[in-house]
Amino acid sequence: MHIGVVGAGYVGLITSLAFAHMENHVICMDNDIKKINQLNKGVPTIFEEDLESLLHECLDNKNIVFTNDLQETVNQSDILFIAVGTPPNDDGGVDMTQINEVICQLSKFIHDYKIIINKSTVPVGTQKYIKELLVQKGVSEKNFDVVSNPEFLREGKAIFDFLHGDKIVIGSDSQKLKEILEKLYAPFHIEMIFTTPETAELIKYASNAFLSTKISFINEIANLCNKVGADIDTISYALGLDKRISPQFLKAGIGFGGSCFPKDTKALIKIAKTHGCDLKIVKSAVAVNEDQRILPIHILLDHYGDIKGKTISVLGLTFKANTDDIRESPSLYIIHELIKRGVTVQTYDPIASDEVKKIFPHIKYCSNVYDSLTNSICAIICTDWQEFYNLNLTLLKEKMQVPMIIDGRNIFKLEKVKENRIIYYSVGNGSLKS
């Protein structure tokens, strides 16, 4: 099939490459000329597992081309995916600016039938809104159908999830589209759910809100574990054996971040409020997460009292391993709180330092993890990068002024740290205070 994708960001790029991999003819459009040139040369613009090899495969097979020409994209495509950003407004609602701009621009070039598929995460009612906006801009109703087709991608595993996901959700009020979209997605061999546009749009928010709630729940239980001397890893394992619960998203830590969970939970709360509903559980999940991401600050203050003038290390800047995404990362909130308290902050991350430097230009960014520990009174682990599991604790003790770890991702076992006589705080697995 001939597919156009508007937006070469995270979702747009993954969508483009996945369909090109399935031997469709894909043209991916973005206004960022530098990004387009980079992609046409086979240079990835995001960090994602298996992305570079897939990009080269699709370019070599001539199944994909990247352009900044929207008219060319429309003319060469029967199906148009919209995959532009929908960032949060200050009130937690969804900023629809990019969606509006794309639809207004598309309206200038639609002169024969196109299927417009929205991949962006948008409020309930957006499919209907897009249809009305296209008609308002002069596009004949016979020349388009609009579909809601939300994505369910884990950062770091997005390509795998697109190719081998557990569901494809299609929201449409046009029965004739079912056969076309079944053919489009048939090579993926993934169960398809056909429903109304409103239901499809809400499924995306409901999924992310539920997973966020699981994370906040297990973090609250972890905090209780630290009070009563219980072991959160064993509790999580036992809970996960219950088929009604499943083990996914039951790992305790310093909270969730990234491009979806924080944004989508707040957007769902806003959407519900607009319709007269108060989502108490989702609001609680958000509140718990906002407290949890600065848990290391409370531990530091309880342990030291005053940390002004001290040096503290922050290990890991992305919100999770195997991605370069720093959006809503707990590390950013921790660094902000440390700076407020007059702390000298030293950081290390294998890939994200340059992005964080744009936010905090005056802290120290180190090229290896051990340099970031020099003269530090505490190392706060914020990201579960694999290299942190292999930290040499003997060298850590030599580098640090006070050998202390706040393990925000429960990387170490208490026994291993105890052998090395390191002050240690976990999230729900106990502590060693001397």
N, C-alpha and C positions, 0 to 999 in steps of 0.2 A: 504494500500500500504506500501511497505518497502522504507523508506525515510532515507537518510543520510544527515546531515547538517555539513558542515565544517566551524567551527568558532562558539564559544559559547559566543560571545560578545553580544551587545545589540540586533542587528537584528537576529543573529543566534539563540539566546536563545528564543526570542519571536516566531520565525518561528518554532523552534523545538516543543515548548510547544503547539502552536496552532494546529499543525498537529497531535500531540499525543492526544490532547483533542478530535480531530475528529476521534479517534480510529485507526489511522495509527500506524505502528510500526516504531518508530523513534530512530535512533542512532545519537547522537550529538558528534562531535569530536573537541577537542581543544588541543593544545600543552601544555597549562598551567595545569600541573598535580594538583596543589593546587586548581584551579578553578573546575576541574573535580571532585575531591574528595568532595569538598564542595557541588556541585550540586547533586551528588549521595546520599548525606546525607540529601537532602532537604533544604539546606541553600542557599538562593538567593545570587547571586553575583552582582546584580544591584538593585537599588531601583525603583520599578515600581508598580503601583496600581494593586492589585489582583494577582501579580506574585507568591507570596509564596503559596497561596492556590492552584493555578493552578499547580505549581511544585509538591506539595504533591499529588494532585489528579492523575497526570500522572505517578508518581512513584508508587503510591499505586495500580494503575491499570496495572502496568508493561507495559505501552505503550512507555516508553522512557528509554534509558540508555545513560550515558555520558562516553566517553572514550578518551584516547589520542592515540589510535591505528587507523591510517588512513587506513591501509590495511583491517582491520576488518570492518571499516565503508563502504568501497567500496564493499567488498564481500557481505555484508548483505543488500545492498541497490540497488533498481532499479532506483531510482531517487536521484541525489546528488545535494544539494543546496550549493552554495558557498556564504558564508556570512562573509568575512574577511574585515579588515579595508582598506580603500583607503584614507589615510590622504593627506593633501595638501603639495605640494612642496613649496619651498620658492617663486617661481614665480607664484603661484596660480594654477599651474597644478596639476594633480592627480598622487600621488605616487602609482605605480602599483606593488611594490615589493612583497606584500603579495599575490596578485593574481598570479603573475608569479611563486612564490614558490609553491603555492597550485597546479597549473596546472602541474608543473614539477613533483611534488610528485604523483599526481593522475595518471599520464601517466604510472607509474611503475606498477599499479595494475588493470588497465582496460583491461580485457581480453574477456569480452562479453559485450552486448549492455547496455549502461547506458545513461540516460537523465541527462545532466548537466545543472542546472538552476542557473544563476547568480543573486543573490540578492544584491550584493555590488553595490554601486553607482560608475559607471565607465564611461569613455569618449565614445562618439559615435564611433562605429567601434570595440568595445571590443569583441563582440560576434564572429565576423569574426577573430579577432586576436587570441582568445582562440582556435578556430577550427584549425587555421594554426599552432599554437604552439603544440597542441596535435599530429597532423600529423607529425610535425617536430620531435617530441619526440618518434615517432614510433608507435603511436596508429592508428589502421586501421579506416578509415572513417566509415565503416559499424558498428563499435562498439560504436558510440556515436552520439548524437545530442546535440547542445548547444542552450540554450534558455535565453533570457533576460527577467527578471521578477522583475522589481524594486519595492521597498517597499515604502509605503506612510504612515508612522507611526508617530504620535505625541508622543513625550516623555511625560510620565505621563499617557497617554491614549493608549499606544501601543497595549496592549492585546485587548482592545475593538476595536481598529481600524483594527487589523488583522482579528478579528472574524466578524466584522460588517462594514467593509469599504465600500466606495462608488464605488470602481473600482478595478479590477485586470487586469494588463497590461501584455500581453504575446507577446514577440517579437521572432519570429522564421521564418526560411526559409524552414521548413519541415511541410508539410500538415498532415503527419501521426500523428504528436504530438497532434493535436487539440483534438481528442477524448480522449486521455490519460489525458491531462491537464484539460479538462472539467470535467472528472470524479474525478480528484484529488481535484479540487476546488468546485465541486458541493455542498458539505455539507455547504459551507459558504453562499450560496444564494446571491452572489454578482455579479454584471454585469461584464462580461469579455470582454476585448478588445483584439482582435487578430490583430497583425500588424507586420511590418518588425522589425528586431532587431534594426536598426538604429533609427526608430521612437520611439520604446519603451525606448531606452536609452536616447533619447532627451526629452521624456515626463517627466521623473523624474526631469531633470534640469529645464525645462520650468516651471513646477509646483512650485518648490521652488523659482525660480527667480521671478515669478509673485507674490507669497505671500510675499516675501521679499520687493518687490516694493510697495505693499499695505501698509506694515508697515512703510516704509520710507516716503511714501506719507502722511499718517495720522500724522506722527511725524512732518513733515514740516508744515502742517496745524496747529498742536498744538503749534508750536513755534510762528506762526503768531498770534494765539489766544492770547497768552500771551502779544503780542505787542498791540493788538487792543481791548482787553477786552472781547473777545468772549469765549464761553464755548465749548471745544472740545468734551465733552461727548455727548452733544446735537447734535452737528454736526455729530459725528460718528453714533449716533442713527438714525438720519434722512437719512444719506447716506445708512445705512444698510437696511432701509425699501425699498429702490429701489431694485427690484428683479434682476436687471442687475448687481448690485454691491455686495449684500449680506453683512451681518454684521460681518462676520468672518475676523479676522486679521485687525480690524479697531480700536484697543485699543491703545491709545497713551502711550508712555513711553520713556525709555532710550535706546531703540533699541533692535534688535534681537541678539541672540547668539545661542549656542548649537552646535550640531555635524553636522547639515545639511546646514542651510541657509547661514552662512558666507562662508563655504567651497564650497558649490555648486554654489553660485553666481560667485565666483572668478574662479571656474573651467570652468563654462559656458563661461565667458569672454575669458578665455585662449583658450578654444576649438574653439570659434568663430574666434578669432584672427588667429589661425592656418589655418582656412579656408577662411581668407580674409574678415571677417565680423567684424564690429565695433558695439558692443551692447551698444549704448549710454545710454539707459534707465536703463539697469541693472548696468552699471558702476556708474550711478548717485545714484541708490539705495544703492550701497555699500558705496559710499562716504558720503551720508547722514547718514548712520548708524554709520560709523566710527566717525563722529562728534557727533552724538546724544548720544553715550554711555559715553562720558565724559562731557555731558551737566552739571551735578552737579558741576564739577570743575569750569566751567565758572560762575555758579551762586554763588559759594563760593567766588571766587575772586572779583566778582562785589559787593558782600555784605560786605566782610571784607577787601578787599585789600590784606593784608598780612596774611597768615595762618600758617606761620612757627612757630613751637613750640606748636601749638594748638593740642587739642585732638578731633578727629572726629570719629563718629561711622558709621560703614557700616553694615546695616541690610539686611541679605540675601546674599548668595554667589553663589548659583546656577543660571543658566540663566533664569529659571522659576520655579514655585512651583511644588511640587509633582514629582520631579526627583532629583537624586544626581549628575547630569551632570553639571560640571563647565566649559566645553569647550566653549571658546569665550564668557564667561559671562561678561556683562558690569562691574560687580563688580571688576573683575581682572584689568581692565583698569583704573578704578577709584582708586583702592588701589595703583596701580603703580604710578599714577600721584600724589596722596597724599604723598607717600613716597618721591618722587622726590622733593617735596616742603617742606620737613622737618616736616611733620605732624606725630603725634602719632596716630596710627590707632588701634581702638578697633572694633572687629567684633563679629557677632553672626549669626549662621545658624543652624537649627535643625539637619542637617545630613552631611553637606559638609566640615566642618572645617578641618578635618584631611587631605583631599585632597588639600585644599588651603594652608595648612601649609607646604606642600612640595614645594610650589612656593614662599611663603612669610613666612619663618620660624620665623621672628623676630617681627611680629606684635602680638597684643594680641587677643586671641580667648577666648570668654566667654561662660559659660555654660547656661546662660539665657540672654534674651534680655535686661533686666533692668540693669544687671551688665555692659553690653557693653555701656550703656549710661552715666556711672559715669564720671562727670567732663567734659563732651563733650560739644563742642560749636555747634555741628550740627549732626543730625542723617540722613544719606542718605539711603532711602529704595530702595534696588536694586532688590528684589524678592518679589513676591506677595504671600508669605506664609500666610495661613489663620490666624495664631496667630497674625500677624501684624495688621490685621483688628480689633482685639480685644485689642489693646494696651491701657493700662490705662494712659491717657494723664496727669492726675494729678500726678501720680507717675513718669512719664517721666519728668515733670517739676522739680520735687524734685531732681531727679538724675542728671540732666544736669546743667552744668555751665551757658549755654545760651540755653533756650528751642527753638530750631529751627529744622525744618524738611524739607528736600528736598525729596519730594515724587515721586520717579522715576517710580512708578507703579500706581499713582493716586488712592491710597487706601482710603484716607480720603476725606470727603466732606468739602468744605471751611467753612461752617457754624459751623460744629463740632469743627474745630480747632480754629475758631474765638472765640467761647465760652470759650475756655481754654487759650486764649491770648498767643498763640504760633506763633512764626515767621514761615511762611510756604510758600513753593514754590511747585507748581504742574507742570505737563507738559500739559499746555493748559487749565487749569481750574482756573488760577489766582494765586495771591500771597497775603500774609499778611506780610508786612515788619517790622511791629512793634506792 
